[in-house]
């Protein structure tokens, strides 16, 4: 037997079925109902759109990146001019400044103005570089966002690691030799040096793989070595750079000189490798234009601009390495660190000591002889005097 609740449920079900039966003809006659289409999103189209946006964002990033090398080079040269004009100003003594004022001519003021003008120019150059780096960072953020959106569409990990170059804090001493031994070597493709000057990191972006294929290694380490040494030399000179690490100064300086010799060769190899890359990119660019693949041509053109910038900066760094090596060699000569120099000095000191000893010995030997000679000479003089007196006496008698 059915209870009251079951009977009520059956009645409600019957009512619903009858309602649907009456509504079915009306729904069949309603054209709007028939035209409803249930559609699913076209994911392939969205992915294609996202890929194009990422490609465009990457191209925009490269367009801004290629502007950095020239600005970096200009900023470096402006700073060099500041250093040169400062040296020119400080070479005047107080007396020279006073004499210049009394004579109505003041080269000191002229030198001071040149130094201040150089500082103004350096500040402006650095601001341009900083502003451009900010633009690059913004473009990089856009690329990161586009990558994240594409990953979401593809169902991958939505979190992406930003690749914006960051400047690590230089809060500890970095052993310069370890830079080339992997101890303190910067890692990754961003090529940021310990001092944050990032001399070449922008240029290497997009070309790192090609350079590795050409056998170029230790890219970040050599950049960091130059930056570290150049910064230290401007601050305190070789003496303070070396004494901070203790031990045998000549041995440590010798290691640095060998690493600088390697750095000179390294940047020469970079120049040669980039020239090869440029030749290959130019061929690819011509092929892309011939095939009317303008998207590919635009990307290749950006890499060509990067390679040209890298070639210029690599040459500049080779010049820097040569200059620092010359300076290190000069300091090594000042310390008599060159091979055999210390032994020569010791030998010279020993020879001087031997000469002094010989002189003393000769003096001792000569003393008795000198005394004997003096006695003989006195006896001869006395005999001569006596003989003279005898002759005189004989003459007096006669």
C-alpha positions in Angstrom: 0.0 0.0 0.0 1.2 3.5 -0.9 1.3 6.0 1.8 0.1 9.6 1.3 3.6 11.0 0.5 4.2 8.5 -2.3 0.7 9.2 -3.8 1.5 12.9 -3.7 4.8 12.4 -5.5 3.2 10.3 -8.3 0.5 13.0 -8.8 3.2 15.7 -9.1 5.1 13.6 -11.7 1.9 13.0 -13.7 1.2 16.8 -13.7 4.8 17.5 -14.9 4.6 14.9 -17.7 1.2 16.2 -18.9 2.6 19.8 -18.8 5.5 18.8 -21.1 3.1 17.1 -23.5 1.1 20.2 -23.9 4.2 22.4 -24.2 6.0 20.3 -26.8 3.8 21.4 -29.8 4.3 25.0 -28.9 8.1 24.6 -28.6 8.2 22.9 -31.9 6.4 25.8 -33.6 8.6 28.4 -31.9 11.3 29.3 -34.5 13.4 31.2 -31.9 13.7 28.1 -29.9 14.8 26.0 -32.9 17.5 28.5 -33.8 19.3 28.3 -30.5 22.9 26.8 -31.1 24.9 25.5 -28.3 28.6 26.3 -29.2 31.9 25.6 -27.5 34.8 28.2 -27.5 37.3 27.8 -30.4 40.4 27.4 -28.3 42.7 26.9 -31.3 41.8 30.4 -32.6 42.5 31.9 -29.1 45.8 30.1 -28.9 46.8 31.4 -32.4 45.8 34.9 -31.3 47.8 34.6 -28.1 50.8 33.3 -29.9 50.7 36.3 -32.3 50.5 38.7 -29.4 53.5 37.1 -27.8 55.4 37.3 -31.0 54.6 40.9 -31.4 55.5 41.7 -27.8 58.8 39.9 -28.2 59.6 41.9 -31.4 58.7 45.1 -29.6 61.1 44.1 -26.7 63.9 43.4 -29.1 63.3 46.8 -30.8 63.9 48.5 -27.5 66.8 46.2 -26.4 68.9 47.0 -29.5 68.9 50.7 -28.4 70.7 50.0 -25.1 74.2 49.1 -26.3 74.8 52.5 -27.9 73.5 54.3 -24.9 75.6 52.2 -22.6 78.7 52.9 -24.6 77.9 56.6 -24.6 77.5 56.6 -20.8 80.8 54.8 -20.4 82.6 57.3 -22.6 81.0 60.2 -20.8 82.2 58.8 -17.5 85.7 58.4 -19.0 85.6 62.1 -20.0 84.7 63.0 -16.4 87.7 61.1 -15.1 90.0 62.8 -17.7 88.8 66.3 -17.0 89.0 65.7 -13.2 92.7 64.7 -13.6 93.3 67.8 -15.7 91.8 70.0 -13.0 93.6 68.5 -10.1 97.0 68.6 -11.7 97.2 72.4 -10.9 99.0 73.3 -7.7 97.9 76.1 -5.4 100.9 78.3 -6.6 99.9 77.7 -10.3 96.3 78.7 -9.5 97.5 81.9 -7.7 99.9 82.8 -10.6 97.2 82.3 -13.2 94.8 84.6 -11.3 97.5 87.3 -11.0 98.4 87.2 -14.7 94.8 87.7 -15.7 94.5 84.2 -17.1 93.0 81.3 -15.3 93.4 77.9 -16.9 92.2 76.4 -13.6 88.7 77.9 -14.1 88.7 76.6 -17.6 89.7 73.1 -16.4 87.0 73.3 -13.7 84.3 74.3 -16.2 85.4 71.4 -18.5 85.0 69.0 -15.5 81.6 70.3 -14.6 80.4 70.2 -18.2 81.6 66.6 -18.4 79.7 65.7 -15.2 76.5 67.2 -16.7 76.9 65.3 -19.9 77.6 62.0 -18.0 74.5 62.6 -15.8 72.4 63.1 -18.9 73.9 60.0 -20.6 73.2 57.9 -17.6 69.6 59.1 -17.4 69.0 58.2 -21.0 70.4 54.7 -20.3 68.3 54.3 -17.2 65.2 55.5 -19.0 65.8 53.1 -21.8 66.4 50.2 -19.4 63.0 51.1 -17.8 61.4 50.8 -21.2 63.0 47.5 -21.7 61.7 46.3 -18.4 58.2 47.3 -19.2 58.4 45.5 -22.6 59.8 42.5 -20.7 56.8 42.5 -18.3 54.4 42.6 -21.3 56.2 39.6 -22.8 55.9 37.8 -19.4 52.2 38.5 -19.3 51.7 37.3 -22.9 53.6 34.1 -22.0 51.4 33.5 -19.0 48.2 34.0 -20.9 49.4 31.6 -23.6 50.3 29.0 -20.9 46.8 29.3 -19.4 45.2 28.7 -22.8 47.4 25.6 -23.4 46.6 24.3 -20.0 50.1 24.5 -18.7 51.5 26.1 -15.6 50.1 29.6 -15.4 52.9 30.9 -13.3 55.8 32.3 -15.2 59.2 33.4 -13.8 60.0 37.0 -14.8 63.1 37.3 -16.8 63.6 41.0 -16.2 67.3 41.5 -15.4 67.9 42.3 -11.8 71.0 43.7 -10.1 72.3 41.5 -7.3 73.6 43.4 -4.2 77.3 43.6 -3.9 77.3 43.1 -0.2 80.3 40.8 0.0 83.8 40.7 -1.3 84.0 38.8 -4.6 87.4 37.0 -5.2 88.3 38.1 -8.7 90.0 34.9 -9.5 86.9 32.9 -8.6 84.9 34.7 -11.2 86.5 32.5 -13.8 86.4 29.4 -11.6 82.6 29.4 -11.1 82.8 30.4 -7.5 81.1 33.8 -7.8 80.3 33.7 -11.5 76.9 35.1 -12.4 74.6 32.5 -13.9 71.8 32.6 -16.4 71.3 34.3 -19.8 70.7 37.8 -18.4 74.5 38.3 -18.0 74.2 40.8 -15.1 77.6 41.5 -13.5 78.2 41.7 -9.7 78.4 45.5 -9.9 75.2 45.7 -11.9 76.7 47.6 -14.9 75.5 44.8 -17.2 77.9 45.8 -19.9 76.9 43.1 -22.3 73.9 41.3 -21.0 71.4 43.1 -23.3 73.4 42.3 -26.4 73.7 38.6 -25.5 69.9 38.3 -25.2 68.8 36.3 -28.2 72.3 35.6 -29.3 73.5 33.5 -26.3 72.7 30.2 -28.0 74.5 31.2 -31.2 77.6 32.3 -29.3 77.7 29.0 -27.4 77.6 27.2 -30.7 80.6 29.3 -31.7 82.5 28.1 -28.7 82.1 31.3 -26.6 82.0 30.5 -22.9 82.5 32.3 -19.5 80.6 35.3 -21.0 79.3 36.7 -17.7 82.6 36.0 -15.9 84.8 38.1 -18.2 82.3 41.0 -18.1 82.3 40.8 -14.3 86.0 40.6 -14.1 86.4 43.9 -16.1 83.7 45.6 -14.2 85.1 44.6 -10.8 88.6 45.7 -11.7 87.7 48.9 -13.4 85.5 49.9 -10.4 88.2 49.1 -7.9 90.9 51.0 -9.9 88.7 54.1 -10.0 88.1 53.9 -6.3 91.5 53.1 -4.9 94.0 51.8 -7.4 96.0 48.5 -7.6 97.6 48.7 -4.2 94.2 48.6 -2.3 92.8 46.0 -4.7 95.6 43.6 -4.0 96.1 44.2 -0.2 92.4 43.4 0.5 93.0 39.7 -0.3 96.3 39.3 1.6 99.0 36.7 0.9 101.6 37.1 -1.8 100.7 40.3 -3.7 102.8 39.4 -6.7 101.3 35.9 -6.9 97.8 37.3 -6.8 98.6 40.1 -9.3 100.1 37.4 -11.6 96.8 35.5 -11.6 94.9 38.6 -12.5 97.3 39.4 -15.3 96.8 35.9 -16.7 93.0 36.3 -16.5 93.2 39.6 -18.2 95.2 38.1 -21.0 92.5 35.5 -21.4 89.9 38.3 -21.4 91.6 40.1 -24.3 91.6 36.8 -26.3 88.0 36.2 -25.2 86.6 39.5 -26.6 88.6 38.9 -29.7 86.9 35.6 -30.1 83.5 37.2 -29.4 84.2 39.7 -32.2 85.1 36.9 -34.7 82.0 34.9 -33.6 79.6 37.8 -34.0 81.0 38.6 -37.5 80.1 35.0 -38.4 76.7 35.3 -36.9 76.1 38.6 -38.8 77.0 36.9 -42.1 74.5 34.1 -41.4 71.8 36.5 -40.3 72.2 38.6 -43.4 71.7 35.4 -45.5 68.6 34.5 -43.5 67.3 38.0 -43.9 67.7 37.9 -47.6 66.0 34.5 -47.8 63.1 35.7 -45.7 62.6 38.8 -48.0 62.8 36.6 -51.1 60.1 34.4 -49.6 58.1 37.5 -48.6 58.0 36.2 -45.0 57.9 39.7 -43.5 57.3 38.5 -39.9 60.5 36.4 -40.0 62.4 39.2 -41.7 61.4 41.6 -38.9 62.7 39.3 -36.2 65.9 38.6 -38.1 66.4 42.3 -38.6 66.2 42.8 -34.9 68.8 40.2 -34.3 71.1 41.8 -36.9 70.8 45.1 -35.0 71.6 43.2 -31.8 74.7 41.6 -33.3 76.0 44.9 -34.6 75.6 46.4 -31.2 77.4 43.4 -29.6 80.2 43.7 -32.1 80.8 47.4 -31.1 80.6 46.7 -27.4 82.8 43.6 -27.6 85.4 45.7 -29.3 85.1 48.3 -26.6 85.5 45.7 -23.9 88.6 44.2 -25.6 90.1 47.8 -25.5 89.2 48.0 -21.8 90.8 44.7 -21.1 94.0 45.7 -22.9 94.1 49.0 -21.0 93.6 47.3 -17.6 96.2 44.6 -18.5 98.8 47.4 -19.4 98.0 49.0 -16.0 98.5 45.7 -14.2 101.8 45.1 -16.0 103.0 48.6 -15.0 102.1 47.9 -11.3 103.8 44.5 -11.5 107.0 46.3 -12.7 106.6 48.8 -9.8 106.5 45.8 -7.4 109.3 44.0 -9.2 106.9 41.1 -9.6 108.1 40.0 -13.1 109.8 36.6 -13.4 113.4 36.7 -12.1 113.2 40.4 -11.1 113.3 39.6 -7.4 116.3 37.3 -7.9 118.1 40.0 -9.9 117.4 42.5 -7.1 118.7 40.0 -4.5 121.8 39.4 -6.6 122.4 43.1 -7.0 122.1 43.6 -3.3 124.4 40.7 -2.7 126.9 42.1 -5.2 126.8 45.5 -3.5 127.4 43.8 -0.1 130.3 41.8 -1.6 131.9 45.0 -3.0 131.7 46.7 0.4 133.3 43.7 2.0 136.0 43.6 -0.6 136.7 47.3 -0.1 137.0 46.8 3.6 139.4 43.8 3.1 141.5 45.8 0.6 141.7 48.6 3.1 142.9 46.3 5.8 145.5 44.8 3.5 146.6 48.2 2.3 147.0 49.6 5.8 150.3 47.8 6.7 151.7 48.5 3.2 150.8 52.1 3.6 152.6 52.3 6.9 155.8 50.6 5.5 155.7 52.9 2.5 155.5 55.9 4.7 158.5 54.7 6.8 160.6 54.1 3.7 159.6 57.5 2.3 160.5 59.3 5.6 163.9 57.5 5.7 164.6 58.6 2.2 163.7 62.1 3.0 165.9 62.1 6.1 168.8 60.7 4.2 168.4 63.3 1.5 168.3 66.1 4.1 171.4 64.7 5.9 173.3 64.5 2.6 172.4 68.0 1.8 173.5 69.2 5.2 176.8 67.4 4.7 177.5 69.1 1.4 176.6 72.5 3.0 179.0 71.9 5.9 181.9 71.0 3.5 181.3 74.2 1.5 181.4 76.2 4.7 184.7 74.7 5.8 186.3 75.5 2.5 
